Amino acid sequence: MLDPRITKLAEMLATHSTSLTAEDSVLVHAFDIPDEAVAEVVRVVQSTGAKVAVRLESNKIKRQLLRNISEENVKMIADIELAEMKHMTAYIAFRGGDNATELADVPSDKNALWQKFYGIPVVHGQRVPHTKWAVLRWPSPGMAQAASMSTDAFEEFYFNVCTLDYSKMEAAAKPLVELMNRTDRVHLKGPGTDLTFSIKGIGSVSCHGKRNIPDGECFSCPVRESVNGVVQYNTVSLYQGMEFKDIRFVVEEGKIVEATAGGMTAELNKILDTDEGARYFGEWSLGYNPYVLHPMKDTLFDEKIAGSFHLTPGNAYGGPGGNGNHSAIHWDIVNIQRADYGGGEVWFDDVLIREDGIFVLPELQGLNPDQLG
């Protein structure tokens, strides 16, 4: 019997997230997702009148493909999928699998090839700017374990967090967007962190269920060479199949000049040496999803943690919220500033706007967990 929560999620994706109509062509892209869930998403999308294409993939197969892939092979795949993506006006992706580190033994040079010749042209060049898109994980026992929850409890959490009232969040975020749009100097303070940068003229974007799911952030980006100081992240980050913890960056005139991560410092610096843009920042964001409170080694969830920020080495988005930095990587690394994680402060032009993860300005308090939850 089909879980009605799947139908509710599919309906939210087709209406709120991508606003599908009969004029749309939609690619449903699923990695290791139960057939009945994919079929229900297809049914709901079809009910809008939209045309549907489906691509089913496996992380186990992708691991084998990437481990021995050549540059020519990546380019061939990119050409095929770029042509497919150019037919689409919308994109809905579910990414599942029981092993979050399935790709951990893919050589870093192969990952770099994939990001450079597939990620940049297909994802950042076509899908991100030219489609209405929504990307989300699929709950699994592995995700439940990473979140230190039972499988049933995690599934309940997953559907609650993915289908919250995003219209309410959108309204509550408008004052933050306006404030960020007129802000020049940002100062981040906390244990091991004392970092300043400018966001003047960059713009900001509220994320409220229209792209990544779950959602709950407002992002901007540092002026590329304006970042100075030290940032110490306090969550474990899973990137390219590897776990990094205690990540610390020393930044001078926008560039990461020193990077450490416990026993993974060499691997961290190899990623940051992917290209010139990898040592500059392409995004800065404040997270405020009231249901996401603790890290679970999954970026789509962790970057939305209430009371967090993420500061992202690598590629910037085009348009509002971007600074023109280009890179094959885009690595959202999270710092939680709530009191239970050591606290911290966010200052805009010498005015305190968030303390220990709680917005203190009256116009921003609608984004606090007690208001959004």
SEKOLVEX-421872 format. One record per residue (C-alpha): residue number from 1; residue in one letter; chain; z, x, y. Coordinates in steps of 0.2 Angstrom, whole numbers, plus 5000, padded with zeros to 4 digits. Last residue first. Layout:
# SEKOLVEX-421872
R   nr  rest  kette    c3    c1    c2
R  NUM     A      A     Z     X     Y
...
***
This chain:
# SEKOLVEX-421872
R   nr  rest  kette    c3    c1    c2
R  373     G      A  5069  5040  5126
R  372     L      A  5060  5043  5143
R  371     Q      A  5075  5039  5154
R  370     D      A  5089  5048  5145
R  369     P      A  5077  5062  5140
R  368     N      A  5074  5067  5158
R  367     L      A  5057  5063  5165
R  366     G      A  5063  5049  5176
R  365     Q      A  5074  5062  5185
R  364     L      A  5059  5069  5194
R  363     E      A  5060  5059  5211
R  362     P      A  5079  5062  5212
R  361     L      A  5077  5081  5210
R  360     V      A  5089  5088  5197
R  359     F      A  5077  5088  5182
R  358     I      A  5088  5093  5166
R  357     G      A  5083  5108  5155
R  356     D      A  5098  5118  5160
R  355     E      A  5094  5116  5178
R  354     R      A  5077  5109  5185
R  353     I      A  5070  5107  5202
R  352     L      A  5080  5121  5212
R  351     V      A  5072  5124  5229
R  350     D      A  5067  5141  5234
R  349     D      A  5048  5137  5234
R  348     F      A  5049  5129  5217
R  347     W      A  5064  5135  5206
R  346     V      A  5066  5132  5187
R  345     E      A  5083  5137  5180
R  344     G      A  5090  5142  5163
R  343     G      A  5102  5137  5149
R  342     G      A  5108  5147  5134
R  341     Y      A  5100  5136  5120
R  340     D      A  5113  5122  5120
R  339     A      A  5112  5122  5139
R  338     R      A  5094  5117  5139
R  337     Q      A  5081  5131  5145
R  336     I      A  5070  5131  5129
R  335     N      A  5057  5145  5130
R  334     V      A  5041  5142  5121
R  333     I      A  5025  5153  5117
R  332     D      A  5008  5144  5119
R  331     W      A  4995  5157  5113
R  330     H      A  4977  5155  5119
R  329     I      A  4967  5169  5112
R  328     A      A  4948  5173  5114
R  327     S      A  4951  5177  5132
R  326     H      A  4945  5172  5150
R  325     N      A  4956  5169  5165
R  324     G      A  4949  5158  5178
R  323     N      A  4965  5151  5185
R  322     G      A  4967  5134  5176
R  321     G      A  4977  5119  5180
R  320     P      A  4963  5109  5188
R  319     G      A  4946  5114  5181
R  318     G      A  4944  5125  5166
R  317     Y      A  4958  5129  5154
R  316     A      A  4965  5147  5154
R  315     N      A  4962  5159  5140
R  314     G      A  4976  5171  5136
R  313     P      A  4995  5173  5136
R  312     T      A  5004  5157  5138
R  311     L      A  5020  5153  5147
R  310     H      A  5029  5138  5139
R  309     F      A  5043  5129  5147
R  308     S      A  5057  5119  5139
R  307     G      A  5070  5105  5144
R  306     A      A  5063  5092  5131
R  305     I      A  5052  5101  5118
R  304     K      A  5033  5098  5121
R  303     E      A  5028  5116  5117
R  302     D      A  5037  5115  5101
R  301     F      A  5028  5100  5094
R  300     L      A  5010  5105  5095
R  299     T      A  5015  5123  5093
R  298     D      A  5023  5121  5076
R  297     K      A  5037  5133  5071
R  296     M      A  5050  5119  5071
R  295     P      A  5058  5121  5088
R  294     H      A  5072  5109  5093
R  293     L      A  5073  5094  5104
R  292     V      A  5057  5084  5102
R  291     Y      A  5062  5066  5104
R  290     P      A  5063  5066  5123
R  289     N      A  5046  5074  5126
R  288     Y      A  5049  5085  5142
R  287     G      A  5040  5101  5142
R  286     L      A  5036  5111  5158
R  285     S      A  5020  5121  5158
R  284     W      A  5012  5138  5162
R  283     E      A  4994  5142  5156
R  282     G      A  4981  5156  5156
R  281     F      A  4992  5172  5157
R  280     Y      A  4986  5189  5157
R  279     R      A  4987  5202  5143
R  278     A      A  4974  5192  5132
R  277     G      A  4961  5193  5147
R  276     E      A  4956  5211  5143
R  275     D      A  4952  5208  5125
R  274     T      A  4961  5207  5108
R  273     D      A  4974  5219  5114
R  272     L      A  4987  5206  5116
R  271     I      A  4984  5202  5097
R  270     K      A  4987  5220  5092
R  269     N      A  5002  5221  5104
R  268     L      A  5010  5207  5094
R  267     E      A  5006  5215  5077
R  266     A      A  5014  5231  5082
R  265     T      A  5029  5222  5089
R  264     M      A  5032  5212  5074
R  263     G      A  5049  5219  5068
R  262     G      A  5058  5213  5084
R  261     A      A  5045  5205  5096
R  260     T      A  5041  5218  5110
R  259     A      A  5028  5218  5124
R  258     E      A  5026  5229  5139
R  257     V      A  5013  5230  5152
R  256     I      A  5009  5211  5152
R  255     K      A  4997  5209  5167
R  254     G      A  5000  5198  5181
R  253     E      A  5004  5210  5194
R  252     E      A  5017  5218  5183
R  251     V      A  5024  5209  5168
R  250     V      A  5037  5214  5155
R  249     F      A  5036  5203  5140
R  248     R      A  5049  5198  5127
R  247     I      A  5046  5190  5110
R  246     D      A  5063  5188  5101
R  245     K      A  5053  5180  5086
R  244     F      A  5036  5181  5079
R  243     E      A  5030  5173  5063
R  242     M      A  5012  5176  5057
R  241     G      A  4998  5164  5051
R  240     Q      A  4988  5167  5066
R  239     Y      A  5002  5162  5077
R  238     L      A  5019  5155  5072
R  237     S      A  5032  5156  5087
R  236     V      A  5051  5158  5084
R  235     T      A  5060  5151  5099
R  234     N      A  5070  5160  5113
R  233     Y      A  5057  5168  5124
R  232     Q      A  5062  5182  5135
R  231     V      A  5052  5184  5151
R  230     V      A  5052  5199  5163
R  229     G      A  5046  5201  5181
R  228     N      A  5030  5199  5190
R  227     V      A  5016  5186  5189
R  226     S      A  5004  5185  5204
R  225     E      A  4989  5193  5197
R  224     R      A  4981  5178  5189
R  223     V      A  4988  5164  5200
R  222     P      A  4999  5156  5188
R  221     C      A  4994  5141  5178
R  220     S      A  4998  5122  5178
R  219     F      A  5004  5111  5165
R  218     C      A  5014  5095  5164
R  217     E      A  5021  5091  5147
R  216     G      A  5025  5077  5135
R  215     D      A  5013  5075  5121
R  214     P      A  5014  5072  5102
R  213     I      A  4999  5072  5100
R  212     N      A  4987  5084  5110
R  211     R      A  4975  5075  5121
R  210     K      A  4977  5059  5130
R  209     G      A  4995  5056  5125
R  208     H      A  5004  5060  5142
R  207     C      A  4999  5077  5148
R  206     S      A  5000  5078  5167
R  205     V      A  4989  5091  5174
R  204     S      A  4992  5103  5188
R  203     G      A  4983  5111  5203
R  202     I      A  4979  5130  5205
R  201     G      A  4979  5131  5224
R  200     K      A  4996  5139  5225
R  199     I      A  5003  5142  5207
R  198     S      A  5012  5158  5212
R  197     F      A  5023  5169  5201
R  196     T      A  5041  5175  5198
R  195     L      A  5050  5180  5182
R  194     D      A  5068  5183  5178
R  193     T      A  5071  5180  5160
R  192     G      A  5083  5189  5148
R  191     P      A  5095  5174  5148
R  190     G      A  5088  5162  5161
R  189     K      A  5078  5161  5177
R  188     L      A  5060  5156  5181
R  187     H      A  5054  5157  5199
R  186     V      A  5039  5148  5205
R  185     R      A  5031  5151  5222
R  184     D      A  5017  5140  5230
R  183     T      A  5020  5122  5227
R  182     R      A  5009  5108  5234
R  181     N      A  5001  5103  5217
R  180     M      A  5017  5106  5208
R  179     L      A  5026  5092  5218
R  178     E      A  5012  5080  5216
R  177     V      A  5011  5083  5197
R  176     L      A  5030  5081  5196
R  175     P      A  5030  5065  5206
R  174     K      A  5016  5058  5194
R  173     A      A  5026  5062  5178
R  172     A      A  5036  5046  5177
R  171     A      A  5021  5035  5178
R  170     E      A  5012  5045  5164
R  169     M      A  5028  5045  5153
R  168     K      A  5029  5026  5155
R  167     S      A  5011  5024  5149
R  166     Y      A  5015  5036  5135
R  165     D      A  5027  5024  5127
R  164     L      A  5031  5033  5110
R  163     T      A  5019  5034  5096
R  162     C      A  5019  5052  5091
R  161     V      A  5037  5055  5093
R  160     N      A  5042  5039  5083
R  159     F      A  5029  5043  5069
R  158     Y      A  5035  5061  5067
R  157     F      A  5053  5057  5067
R  156     E      A  5051  5044  5054
R  155     E      A  5041  5056  5044
R  154     F      A  5054  5069  5046
R  153     A      A  5068  5058  5040
R  152     D      A  5058  5054  5024
R  151     T      A  5055  5072  5021
R  150     S      A  5073  5078  5024
R  149     M      A  5075  5088  5040
R  148     S      A  5077  5107  5044
R  147     A      A  5062  5106  5055
R  146     A      A  5053  5120  5045
R  145     Q      A  5058  5110  5030
R  144     A      A  5051  5094  5036
R  143     M      A  5035  5103  5041
R  142     G      A  5033  5110  5023
R  141     P      A  5037  5092  5016
R  140     S      A  5022  5086  5026
R  139     P      A  5018  5076  5042
R  138     W      A  5000  5077  5049
R  137     R      A  4997  5087  5064
R  136     L      A  4988  5081  5080
R  135     V      A  4973  5083  5090
R  134     A      A  4966  5070  5103
R  133     W      A  4949  5072  5112
R  132     K      A  4938  5064  5125
R  131     T      A  4924  5076  5124
R  130     H      A  4915  5088  5136
R  129     P      A  4928  5100  5143
R  128     V      A  4938  5103  5127
R  127     R      A  4924  5101  5114
R  126     Q      A  4910  5111  5121
R  125     G      A  4915  5128  5128
R  124     H      A  4933  5129  5123
R  123     V      A  4931  5122  5105
R  122     V      A  4913  5127  5101
R  121     P      A  4909  5142  5112
R  120     I      A  4926  5150  5113
R  119     G      A  4933  5146  5096
R  118     Y      A  4918  5150  5086
R  117     F      A  4912  5167  5091
R  116     K      A  4927  5174  5099
R  115     Q      A  4941  5165  5090
R  114     W      A  4933  5168  5073
R  113     L      A  4929  5186  5076
R  112     A      A  4947  5189  5081
R  111     N      A  4954  5180  5066
R  110     K      A  4943  5192  5056
R  109     D      A  4950  5207  5065
R  108     S      A  4967  5201  5062
R  107     P      A  4964  5201  5043
R  106     V      A  4968  5183  5035
R  105     D      A  4984  5186  5026
R  104     A      A  4994  5173  5036
R  103     L      A  4981  5159  5034
R  102     E      A  4991  5148  5023
R  101     T      A  5006  5151  5034
R  100     A      A  5010  5132  5038
R   99     N      A  5009  5129  5019
R   98     D      A  5010  5110  5014
R   97     G      A  4994  5105  5023
R   96     G      A  4989  5095  5038
R   95     R      A  4978  5095  5053
R   94     F      A  4972  5078  5060
R   93     A      A  4958  5079  5073
R   92     I      A  4950  5065  5084
R   91     Y      A  4935  5070  5094
R   90     A      A  4926  5059  5107
R   89     T      A  4909  5060  5116
R   88     M      A  4900  5068  5101
R   87     H      A  4882  5073  5099
R   86     K      A  4885  5090  5107
R   85     M      A  4899  5093  5094
R   84     E      A  4886  5093  5079
R   83     A      A  4876  5106  5088
R   82     L      A  4891  5116  5091
R   81     E      A  4896  5114  5073
R   80     I      A  4880  5121  5066
R   79     D      A  4879  5136  5079
R   78     A      A  4897  5140  5076
R   77     I      A  4895  5141  5057
R   76     M      A  4880  5153  5059
R   75     K      A  4889  5163  5072
R   74     V      A  4904  5165  5060
R   73     N      A  4892  5171  5046
R   72     E      A  4884  5183  5058
R   71     E      A  4901  5191  5063
R   70     S      A  4905  5192  5044
R   69     I      A  4918  5183  5034
R   68     N      A  4928  5190  5020
R   67     R      A  4946  5183  5023
R   66     L      A  4939  5169  5034
R   65     L      A  4930  5159  5020
R   64     Q      A  4945  5162  5008
R   63     R      A  4957  5155  5021
R   62     K      A  4946  5141  5025
R   61     I      A  4946  5135  5007
R   60     K      A  4965  5135  5006
R   59     N      A  4965  5127  5024
R   58     S      A  4954  5113  5017
R   57     E      A  4941  5103  5027
R   56     L      A  4934  5085  5029
R   55     R      A  4922  5081  5043
R   54     V      A  4918  5063  5047
R   53     A      A  4906  5055  5059
R   52     V      A  4909  5039  5068
R   51     K      A  4899  5027  5079
R   50     A      A  4910  5017  5091
R   49     G      A  4911  4998  5090
R   48     T      A  4930  4998  5093
R   47     S      A  4933  4992  5075
R   46     Q      A  4924  5008  5069
R   45     V      A  4938  5019  5076
R   44     V      A  4951  5008  5067
R   43     R      A  4942  5009  5051
R   42     V      A  4939  5028  5052
R   41     V      A  4958  5030  5056
R   40     E      A  4961  5020  5040
R   39     A      A  4950  5030  5030
R   38     V      A  4957  5046  5035
R   37     A      A  4975  5040  5031
R   36     E      A  4969  5033  5014
R   35     D      A  4961  5050  5010
R   34     P      A  4977  5060  5012
R   33     I      A  4975  5074  5025
R   32     D      A  4971  5092  5021
R   31     F      A  4962  5096  5037
R   30     A      A  4953  5081  5045
R   29     H      A  4940  5080  5059
R   28     V      A  4935  5063  5064
R   27     L      A  4920  5065  5076
R   26     V      A  4917  5051  5087
R   25     S      A  4901  5044  5096
R   24     D      A  4906  5033  5110
R   23     E      A  4896  5019  5119
R   22     A      A  4904  5005  5108
R   21     T      A  4920  5009  5116
R   20     L      A  4934  5022  5113
R   19     S      A  4949  5025  5125
R   18     T      A  4952  5042  5118
R   17     S      A  4971  5043  5118
R   16     H      A  4976  5025  5123
R   15     T      A  4964  5015  5113
R   14     A      A  4958  5025  5098
R   13     L      A  4973  5036  5096
R   12     M      A  4985  5022  5099
R   11     E      A  4976  5012  5085
R   10     A      A  4977  5026  5073
R    9     L      A  4995  5028  5076
R    8     K      A  4999  5010  5073
R    7     T      A  4988  5010  5058
R    6     I      A  4997  5025  5051
R    5     R      A  5014  5017  5054
R    4     P      A  5008  5002  5044
R    3     D      A  5009  5013  5028
R    2     L      A  4995  5007  5017
R    1     M      A  5000  5000  5000
***
